[in-house]
Amino acid sequence: MNPILEGALIGLALALVLVAAEYMLLNKAAQARAKALHRAPQLEEMERRRIASMARFSVLLPFIFAFFFWLIWG
């Protein structure tokens, strides 16, 4: 397989895992906080910003991996 394509696919998979893990962990924390405060679960502004920043980073991750795979094995 082409090293650029391989790096991009690995970067895409890692990006999806990172965003999903961040969302699940923050959602779990919000549910625990809501249970303790007897409220409906809701993400705070800072938590939404963390998810957004992880998503923005994840857009660049496949390109970064593709570049380094090309640089090392290309």
C-alpha positions as a Markdown table, in Angstrom:
| # | Residue | x | y | z |
|---|---|---|---|---|
| 1 | Met | 0.0 | 0.0 | 0.0 |
| 2 | Asn | 1.2 | 3.5 | -0.7 |
| 3 | Pro | 2.8 | 5.0 | 2.4 |
| 4 | Ile | 0.9 | 8.2 | 2.1 |
| 5 | Leu | -2.4 | 6.5 | 2.0 |
| 6 | Glu | -1.5 | 4.1 | 4.8 |
| 7 | Gly | -0.4 | 7.0 | 7.0 |
| 8 | Ala | -3.6 | 9.0 | 6.2 |
| 9 | Leu | -5.8 | 6.0 | 7.1 |
| 10 | Ile | -4.0 | 5.3 | 10.3 |
| 11 | Gly | -4.2 | 9.0 | 11.2 |
| 12 | Leu | -8.0 | 9.0 | 10.4 |
| 13 | Ala | -8.6 | 6.0 | 12.6 |
| 14 | Leu | -6.6 | 7.5 | 15.5 |
| 15 | Ala | -8.5 | 10.8 | 15.1 |
| 16 | Leu | -11.8 | 9.1 | 15.3 |
| 17 | Val | -10.8 | 7.1 | 18.4 |
| 18 | Leu | -9.5 | 10.3 | 20.1 |
| 19 | Val | -12.7 | 12.3 | 19.4 |
| 20 | Ala | -14.9 | 9.4 | 20.5 |
| 21 | Ala | -12.9 | 8.8 | 23.7 |
| 22 | Glu | -12.9 | 12.4 | 24.6 |
| 23 | Tyr | -16.7 | 12.7 | 24.1 |
| 24 | Met | -17.5 | 9.5 | 26.0 |
| 25 | Leu | -15.3 | 10.5 | 29.0 |
| 26 | Leu | -16.7 | 14.0 | 29.2 |
| 27 | Asn | -20.2 | 12.7 | 28.8 |
| 28 | Lys | -19.6 | 10.2 | 31.6 |
| 29 | Ala | -18.3 | 13.0 | 33.9 |
| 30 | Ala | -21.3 | 15.2 | 33.1 |
| 31 | Gln | -23.7 | 12.3 | 33.9 |
| 32 | Ala | -21.9 | 11.7 | 37.2 |
| 33 | Arg | -22.0 | 15.4 | 38.1 |
| 34 | Ala | -25.7 | 15.6 | 37.2 |
| 35 | Lys | -26.5 | 12.6 | 39.4 |
| 36 | Ala | -24.8 | 14.2 | 42.3 |
| 37 | Leu | -26.6 | 17.5 | 41.8 |
| 38 | His | -29.9 | 16.0 | 40.9 |
| 39 | Arg | -30.1 | 17.7 | 37.5 |
| 40 | Ala | -30.3 | 16.7 | 33.8 |
| 41 | Pro | -26.9 | 15.8 | 32.3 |
| 42 | Gln | -25.5 | 18.7 | 30.4 |
| 43 | Leu | -22.0 | 19.4 | 29.1 |
| 44 | Glu | -20.5 | 22.6 | 30.4 |
| 45 | Glu | -19.0 | 25.2 | 28.1 |
| 46 | Met | -15.4 | 24.2 | 28.8 |
| 47 | Glu | -16.2 | 20.6 | 28.0 |
| 48 | Arg | -17.8 | 21.5 | 24.7 |
| 49 | Arg | -14.7 | 23.6 | 23.9 |
| 50 | Arg | -12.5 | 20.6 | 24.7 |
| 51 | Ile | -14.4 | 18.4 | 22.3 |
| 52 | Ala | -14.3 | 21.1 | 19.6 |
| 53 | Ser | -10.6 | 21.6 | 20.0 |
| 54 | Met | -10.0 | 17.8 | 19.8 |
| 55 | Ala | -12.2 | 17.7 | 16.6 |
| 56 | Arg | -10.1 | 20.5 | 15.0 |
| 57 | Phe | -6.9 | 18.7 | 15.8 |
| 58 | Ser | -8.3 | 15.5 | 14.4 |
| 59 | Val | -8.9 | 17.2 | 11.0 |
| 60 | Leu | -5.1 | 17.7 | 10.7 |
| 61 | Leu | -4.1 | 14.3 | 12.1 |
| 62 | Pro | -4.5 | 12.3 | 8.9 |
| 63 | Phe | -2.4 | 14.8 | 6.9 |
| 64 | Ile | 0.3 | 14.8 | 9.6 |
| 65 | Phe | 0.5 | 11.0 | 9.6 |
| 66 | Ala | 0.5 | 10.9 | 5.8 |
| 67 | Phe | 3.4 | 13.4 | 5.7 |
| 68 | Phe | 5.5 | 11.5 | 8.2 |
| 69 | Phe | 4.8 | 8.1 | 6.6 |
| 70 | Trp | 5.9 | 9.6 | 3.3 |
| 71 | Leu | 9.0 | 11.1 | 4.9 |
| 72 | Ile | 10.0 | 8.0 | 6.6 |
| 73 | Trp | 9.0 | 5.2 | 4.2 |
| 74 | Gly | 8.3 | 7.1 | 1.0 |
